């Protein structure tokens, strides 16, 4: 059996830290001649064998098709969830460009929390009890029922919210405040109300070709803005991998009980999922339970996962796009439908540096100091919200600005390097956490 083909010219859609990490990884893989990132960023453009198309619109499907044809790309990878929800992958596939990223219909598993619950229920995937609402009064009554049980309430905006449309409420009063905000008169979106689950969260992403799946190493994201998991939810303020309390054998069980049934249900409905299927999990005493599905690589999880991979990912992304993942896995010696991609023995810790005002709003235009000093360390710097200024330096563009990633033989060493490099960088109003991977649980058994 022949080995999977490495694409030599690759288009990445997007311009954030996740896309920078993808461009960095793919551009360093043997056989890749050029990675084109649309629109990319000034920071991404610093990578060797990487070019950017700054005028590109990541939601302009026809424009992206023209870019793909103009660069004769052999694989497109769609990063942002909003672009997937807009049907960018559909247009690229129709144009004959093998595309790693689900169709608009399959991407609904992220773009609609209600649809995610529907798929999980039909597939028998364990998920928090919940229900969808578009009107305030029935939503308030359901929240009151959950409050009477005394376990807390989770309110989620039904549509895409860049990881920030989730409210974890300790009582009915705070839940009602969230419902009034999300179901205000004139709102076009609904909400999903769920019972609150307790345990530690984990992220498990698989490469999927509609049927088969290969698991990436697990990671743990930190959503809250401030140390100690306080403050508002964000798109993610840091992550680490591996996850010591998520054993390899449990990862295989999760793929078999959560990812594969969902893939089968989507295929049964005529919407096979080809791309990165991300399961946000709660590791409860009764076993792993699904919190949400995302339809793409996570951010900042991707920034700590990709440096740990022991082999090239380009051929597997192309095999996924072509519906040939199972045969590619066999050719590479990866056995079974729930195999995990091999990793190095290293650990990785990523710290996000965010702009002033994030996540409610954010300030742009602040000069960034210390990038050269941070680059002199062995840490990796993935740009998200940065841009060049007239002097050749970088300024903030708002939102999450950078992800600083340290690697080491264990999480403690990786964290120390990430902290040292992050400490070297400064800009006005910088926000960051200092406790990413500081309280890592020891390996423990969890329910199954």
C-alpha positions as CSV (number, residue, x, y, z in Angstrom):
1,X,0.0,0.0,0.0
2,X,1.4,3.4,-1.0
3,X,2.0,6.1,1.6
4,X,-0.3,9.1,1.7
5,X,0.5,12.0,-0.6
6,X,2.0,15.2,0.8
7,X,0.4,18.3,-0.7
8,X,3.1,20.6,-2.0
9,X,1.1,23.8,-2.1
10,X,-1.5,24.5,0.6
11,X,-4.0,27.3,1.2
12,X,-5.0,28.2,4.8
13,X,-8.0,30.4,5.3
14,X,-7.8,32.7,8.3
15,X,-5.3,34.9,10.1
16,X,-5.3,34.2,13.8
17,X,-3.0,32.3,16.2
18,X,-4.5,29.0,15.1
19,X,-3.7,29.7,11.5
20,X,-0.2,30.8,12.3
21,X,0.4,27.5,14.1
22,X,-1.0,25.6,11.1
23,X,1.2,27.5,8.7
24,X,4.3,27.1,10.9
25,X,3.7,23.3,11.1
26,X,2.9,22.7,7.5
27,X,5.6,24.9,6.1
28,X,8.3,22.9,8.0
29,X,7.1,19.5,6.7
30,X,9.2,17.8,4.0
31,X,7.7,18.2,0.6
32,X,5.8,21.4,1.2
33,X,6.9,24.1,-1.2
34,X,4.5,26.9,-0.3
35,X,1.8,27.7,2.2
36,X,-0.5,30.6,1.3
37,X,-2.6,32.1,4.1
38,X,-5.6,34.3,3.3
39,X,-5.7,36.9,4.6
40,X,-2.9,35.9,7.0
41,X,-1.1,38.6,8.9
42,X,2.2,40.4,9.1
43,X,3.3,38.0,11.8
44,X,2.4,34.9,9.8
45,X,4.3,36.3,6.8
46,X,7.6,36.0,8.8
47,X,7.5,32.2,8.5
48,X,9.7,30.6,5.8
49,X,7.9,29.3,2.7
50,X,4.8,31.2,3.8
51,X,3.1,34.0,1.9
52,X,-0.1,35.9,2.8
53,X,-2.9,37.5,0.8
54,X,-3.8,40.4,3.1
55,X,-6.6,41.7,0.8
56,X,-8.4,38.4,0.9
57,X,-11.8,38.2,2.6
58,X,-12.1,34.9,4.5
59,X,-15.8,34.9,3.9
60,X,-15.6,35.5,0.1
61,X,-15.9,32.0,-1.2
62,X,-15.4,32.8,-4.8
63,X,-12.4,35.0,-4.0
64,X,-10.8,32.2,-2.1
65,X,-11.5,29.8,-5.0
66,X,-9.7,32.2,-7.3
67,X,-6.7,32.4,-4.8
68,X,-6.6,28.6,-4.7
69,X,-6.6,28.3,-8.5
70,X,-4.0,31.1,-8.9
71,X,-1.6,29.3,-6.6
72,X,-2.4,25.8,-7.9
73,X,-3.0,24.6,-4.3
74,X,-3.4,20.9,-3.7
75,X,-5.1,21.3,-0.3
76,X,-7.2,24.0,1.4
77,X,-7.6,24.2,5.2
78,X,-10.3,26.4,6.5
79,X,-9.6,27.7,10.0
80,X,-12.3,30.0,11.3
81,X,-15.7,28.6,12.3
82,X,-17.6,31.6,10.8
83,X,-16.0,30.9,7.4
84,X,-17.2,27.3,7.6
85,X,-20.7,28.4,8.6
86,X,-20.6,30.7,5.6
87,X,-20.0,27.7,3.2
88,X,-16.4,28.4,2.2
89,X,-15.5,24.7,2.3
90,X,-18.5,23.9,0.0
91,X,-17.3,26.4,-2.6
92,X,-13.7,25.2,-2.6
93,X,-14.8,21.6,-2.9
94,X,-17.2,22.5,-5.8
95,X,-14.2,24.1,-7.5
96,X,-12.3,20.8,-7.3
97,X,-10.0,22.0,-4.4
98,X,-9.6,19.2,-1.8
99,X,-10.6,21.0,1.4
100,X,-10.1,20.1,5.0
101,X,-13.1,21.6,6.6
102,X,-16.8,20.6,6.8
103,X,-19.6,21.7,4.6
104,X,-22.0,24.4,5.9
105,X,-24.5,21.7,6.8
106,X,-22.0,19.6,8.8
107,X,-20.6,22.7,10.4
108,X,-24.0,23.4,12.0
109,X,-22.8,21.1,14.8
110,X,-20.9,24.2,16.0
111,X,-22.9,27.0,14.5
112,X,-26.1,25.8,16.3
113,X,-26.0,24.6,19.9
114,X,-29.5,23.3,19.4
115,X,-28.4,21.2,16.4
116,X,-25.5,19.8,18.4
117,X,-27.9,18.6,21.1
118,X,-30.1,17.1,18.4
119,X,-27.1,15.1,16.9
120,X,-25.9,14.0,20.3
121,X,-29.3,12.7,21.3
122,X,-29.8,10.9,18.0
123,X,-26.3,9.4,18.2
124,X,-26.5,8.4,21.8
125,X,-23.7,10.6,22.8
126,X,-23.6,11.5,26.5
127,X,-24.3,15.2,26.9
128,X,-25.5,17.6,29.6
129,X,-29.3,17.7,29.8
130,X,-30.5,20.8,28.0
131,X,-33.2,22.4,25.8
132,X,-33.4,25.2,23.2
133,X,-35.5,28.3,23.5
134,X,-36.3,31.5,21.5
135,X,-38.7,33.1,24.0
136,X,-37.9,34.5,27.4
137,X,-40.7,33.1,29.6
138,X,-40.4,29.4,28.7
139,X,-36.6,29.7,29.0
140,X,-36.9,31.2,32.4
141,X,-39.3,28.4,33.5
142,X,-36.8,25.7,32.4
143,X,-33.9,27.5,34.1
144,X,-36.0,27.6,37.3
145,X,-36.5,23.8,37.1
146,X,-32.7,23.4,36.9
147,X,-32.2,25.9,39.7
148,X,-34.5,23.8,41.9
149,X,-32.1,20.9,41.6
150,X,-29.4,23.1,43.1
151,X,-26.6,22.2,40.6
152,X,-26.2,25.4,38.6
153,X,-27.3,26.5,35.1
154,X,-25.4,27.1,31.9
155,X,-26.8,29.5,29.3
156,X,-25.4,29.4,25.8
157,X,-26.1,31.6,22.8
158,X,-27.3,29.3,20.1
159,X,-25.2,30.7,17.3
160,X,-21.5,31.4,16.9
161,X,-20.0,33.6,19.7
162,X,-16.3,33.0,19.4
163,X,-16.2,31.1,22.6
164,X,-17.7,34.0,24.6
165,X,-21.5,33.3,24.5
166,X,-21.5,31.0,27.5
167,X,-22.8,32.0,31.0
168,X,-22.1,29.7,33.9
169,X,-24.7,30.7,36.5
170,X,-24.8,29.7,40.2
171,X,-28.4,30.7,40.8
172,X,-31.6,31.6,39.0
173,X,-31.1,35.3,39.3
174,X,-27.8,35.4,37.4
175,X,-29.4,32.9,34.8
176,X,-32.3,35.3,34.3
177,X,-29.9,38.2,33.7
178,X,-28.1,36.2,31.0
179,X,-31.4,35.2,29.4
180,X,-32.6,38.8,29.3
181,X,-29.4,39.8,27.6
182,X,-29.4,37.0,25.0
183,X,-33.2,37.1,24.3
184,X,-33.6,40.8,24.2
185,X,-36.4,42.1,21.9
186,X,-35.3,42.0,18.3
187,X,-32.7,39.2,18.9
188,X,-32.5,36.8,16.0
189,X,-30.7,34.1,18.0
190,X,-32.0,31.6,20.5
191,X,-30.4,30.1,23.5
192,X,-29.7,26.6,24.9
193,X,-30.0,26.1,28.6
194,X,-28.1,23.2,30.2
195,X,-27.6,21.7,33.6
196,X,-24.2,22.5,34.9
197,X,-21.7,19.7,35.0
198,X,-18.7,19.4,37.4
199,X,-15.2,18.1,36.9
200,X,-12.2,19.2,34.8
201,X,-12.6,20.2,31.2
202,X,-10.6,18.7,28.3
203,X,-10.4,19.2,24.5
204,X,-10.2,16.2,22.2
205,X,-9.9,16.9,18.5
206,X,-10.0,14.3,15.7
207,X,-9.2,14.4,12.0
208,X,-12.3,13.0,10.3
209,X,-13.1,12.0,6.7
210,X,-16.8,11.5,7.2
211,X,-16.5,8.1,8.8
212,X,-13.0,7.3,10.2
213,X,-11.2,9.4,12.8
214,X,-7.6,10.0,14.0
215,X,-7.2,11.6,17.4
216,X,-4.8,14.5,18.1
217,X,-3.3,14.6,21.6
218,X,-5.7,15.9,24.2
219,X,-5.3,19.5,25.5
220,X,-6.9,21.6,28.2
221,X,-8.1,25.1,27.5
222,X,-8.5,27.9,30.0
223,X,-11.6,30.0,29.0
224,X,-11.9,32.5,31.9
225,X,-10.1,35.8,31.6
226,X,-8.3,35.9,34.9
227,X,-6.2,33.7,37.3
228,X,-8.2,31.2,39.3
229,X,-10.8,30.7,36.5
230,X,-12.6,34.0,37.3
231,X,-13.9,36.7,35.1
232,X,-15.8,36.5,31.8
233,X,-15.5,33.7,29.3
234,X,-13.1,34.3,26.4
235,X,-12.0,32.6,23.3
236,X,-9.3,31.0,25.4
237,X,-6.5,32.5,27.5
238,X,-4.1,29.5,27.4
239,X,-3.8,25.8,27.0
240,X,-1.6,22.8,27.7
241,X,-0.9,19.3,26.4
242,X,-0.7,16.5,27.4
243,X,-3.6,16.1,29.9
244,X,-2.3,13.9,32.7
245,X,-5.8,13.0,34.0
246,X,-7.0,11.8,30.5
247,X,-5.3,8.4,29.9
248,X,-4.7,7.1,26.4
249,X,-7.1,4.3,26.7
250,X,-9.8,6.7,27.8
251,X,-9.1,8.8,24.7
252,X,-9.8,5.8,22.5
253,X,-13.0,5.2,24.4
254,X,-14.1,8.8,24.0
255,X,-13.5,8.7,20.2
256,X,-15.5,5.5,20.1
257,X,-18.4,6.8,22.2
258,X,-18.6,10.5,21.2
259,X,-16.8,11.3,17.9
260,X,-17.6,8.3,15.8
261,X,-21.3,8.1,16.7
262,X,-21.7,11.8,15.8
263,X,-19.8,11.3,12.5
264,X,-22.1,8.4,11.7
265,X,-25.2,10.4,12.5
266,X,-24.1,13.3,10.3
267,X,-23.3,10.9,7.5
268,X,-26.7,9.2,7.9
269,X,-28.3,12.7,7.4
270,X,-26.3,13.2,4.2
271,X,-23.8,15.7,5.7
272,X,-20.6,13.8,6.1
273,X,-18.1,15.7,8.3
274,X,-14.6,16.1,6.8
275,X,-12.4,18.2,8.9
276,X,-11.4,18.7,12.6
277,X,-14.2,17.6,14.9
278,X,-13.5,19.1,18.3
279,X,-15.2,17.7,21.4
280,X,-15.2,19.9,24.5
281,X,-15.6,17.5,27.4
282,X,-16.3,17.5,31.1
283,X,-14.5,14.7,32.9
284,X,-17.1,13.9,35.5
285,X,-17.1,11.3,38.2
286,X,-19.4,9.3,36.0
287,X,-17.2,9.5,32.9
288,X,-16.5,12.0,30.1
289,X,-19.6,14.0,29.0
290,X,-19.8,16.2,25.9
291,X,-20.1,20.0,26.5
292,X,-20.0,21.0,22.9
293,X,-18.8,20.1,19.4
294,X,-16.7,22.5,17.4
295,X,-16.2,22.1,13.7
296,X,-12.6,23.2,13.4
297,X,-9.2,23.2,15.2
298,X,-9.3,24.9,18.6
299,X,-7.6,28.1,19.5
300,X,-5.4,28.1,21.6
301,X,-5.3,24.3,21.7
302,X,-3.9,24.0,18.2
303,X,-0.9,26.1,19.3
304,X,0.1,23.5,21.9
305,X,-1.0,20.4,20.1
306,X,0.9,20.8,16.8
307,X,4.4,21.2,18.3
308,X,3.9,17.8,20.0
309,X,3.2,15.8,16.8
310,X,5.9,13.4,15.9
311,X,5.2,13.3,12.2
312,X,3.8,15.2,9.3
313,X,0.1,16.2,9.3
314,X,-0.2,17.4,5.7
315,X,-0.8,14.0,4.2
316,X,-3.5,13.2,6.8
317,X,-5.3,16.5,6.2
318,X,-5.3,15.7,2.4
319,X,-6.5,12.2,3.1
320,X,-9.3,13.5,5.3
321,X,-10.4,16.0,2.6
322,X,-10.5,13.1,0.0
323,X,-12.3,10.7,2.3
324,X,-9.3,8.4,2.5
325,X,-8.3,8.7,6.1
326,X,-8.7,5.1,7.1
327,X,-6.4,3.8,4.3
328,X,-3.9,6.6,5.0
329,X,-3.8,5.5,8.6
330,X,-3.2,1.9,7.7
331,X,-0.4,2.9,5.4
332,X,1.3,4.8,8.2
333,X,0.9,2.0,10.6
334,X,-1.8,3.6,12.7
335,X,-4.2,0.8,13.5
336,X,-7.9,0.9,14.2
337,X,-10.7,3.5,13.6
338,X,-9.8,5.3,16.8
339,X,-6.0,5.6,16.5
340,X,-4.1,8.5,18.1
341,X,-1.5,10.4,16.2
342,X,2.0,9.7,17.5
343,X,3.6,12.5,19.6
344,X,7.0,13.4,20.9
345,X,7.6,12.9,24.6
346,X,7.5,16.7,25.1
347,X,4.9,18.8,26.8
348,X,3.6,22.2,25.6
349,X,2.1,25.2,27.5
350,X,0.6,28.2,25.7
351,X,-0.1,31.6,27.3
352,X,-2.3,34.1,25.5
353,X,-1.6,37.8,25.7
354,X,-4.7,39.8,25.1
355,X,-5.4,43.5,24.5
356,X,-6.9,46.0,26.9
357,X,-10.7,45.6,27.2
358,X,-10.8,42.1,25.9
359,X,-13.3,40.2,25.7
360,X,-16.1,42.8,25.9
361,X,-14.2,45.1,23.5
362,X,-10.5,45.7,22.7
363,X,-8.1,48.5,22.1
364,X,-5.8,48.5,19.0
365,X,-2.7,50.4,18.0
366,X,-0.5,49.8,21.2
367,X,3.2,49.2,20.5
368,X,4.5,45.8,21.4
369,X,7.8,45.6,23.2
370,X,10.0,42.6,23.9
371,X,9.3,40.4,20.9
372,X,12.9,40.1,20.0
373,X,13.8,39.2,23.6
374,X,11.0,36.6,23.6
375,X,12.2,35.2,20.2
376,X,15.7,34.7,21.6
377,X,14.2,32.1,24.0
378,X,13.3,28.6,22.6
379,X,9.6,29.5,22.9
380,X,7.3,29.7,19.9
381,X,5.4,33.0,19.2
382,X,2.2,32.7,17.3
383,X,0.7,36.0,16.2
384,X,-3.1,36.7,16.2
385,X,-4.0,40.3,16.7
386,X,-0.8,42.1,15.6
387,X,0.3,44.3,12.7
388,X,3.5,46.0,11.5
389,X,3.9,49.7,12.0
390,X,6.0,52.2,10.1
391,X,9.1,51.5,12.1
392,X,9.0,47.8,11.3
393,X,7.9,46.8,14.8
394,X,4.5,45.4,15.8
395,X,1.4,46.9,17.3
396,X,-1.8,45.4,18.6
397,X,-4.8,44.9,16.5
398,X,-7.1,44.1,19.4
399,X,-8.5,40.8,20.8
400,X,-6.1,38.0,21.6
401,X,-2.7,39.4,20.4
402,X,-0.2,36.5,20.8
403,X,0.1,33.0,22.0
404,X,3.5,32.2,23.6
405,X,4.3,28.5,23.7
406,X,6.9,26.8,25.7
407,X,8.0,23.2,25.2
408,X,9.8,20.9,27.6
409,X,10.2,17.4,28.8
410,X,7.3,17.9,31.2
411,X,4.5,20.5,31.8
412,X,6.5,22.2,34.6
413,X,9.5,22.8,32.3
414,X,7.2,23.9,29.4
415,X,5.3,26.3,31.6
416,X,8.6,27.8,33.0
417,X,9.7,28.6,29.4
418,X,6.4,30.0,28.4
419,X,6.3,32.2,31.4
420,X,9.8,33.5,30.8
421,X,9.1,34.4,27.2
422,X,5.7,35.9,28.0
423,X,7.3,38.0,30.8
424,X,9.6,39.6,28.1
425,X,6.7,41.0,26.1
426,X,4.7,44.1,27.1
427,X,2.2,46.5,25.7
428,X,-0.3,49.0,27.2
429,X,-3.2,47.2,28.9
430,X,-1.8,43.7,28.4
431,X,-4.0,41.0,29.9
432,X,-2.8,37.5,30.6
433,X,-3.1,34.6,33.1
434,X,-0.2,33.5,35.2
435,X,-1.7,30.1,36.2
436,X,-1.8,28.2,32.9
437,X,-0.8,24.6,33.8
438,X,0.1,25.7,37.3
439,X,-2.4,23.3,38.9
440,X,-2.1,20.2,36.8
441,X,-3.9,17.1,38.3
442,X,-2.1,13.9,38.7
443,X,-3.3,10.9,36.7
444,X,-6.5,9.6,38.2
445,X,-9.2,7.1,37.2
446,X,-12.4,8.6,36.0
447,X,-15.7,6.9,35.6
448,X,-16.6,5.0,32.4
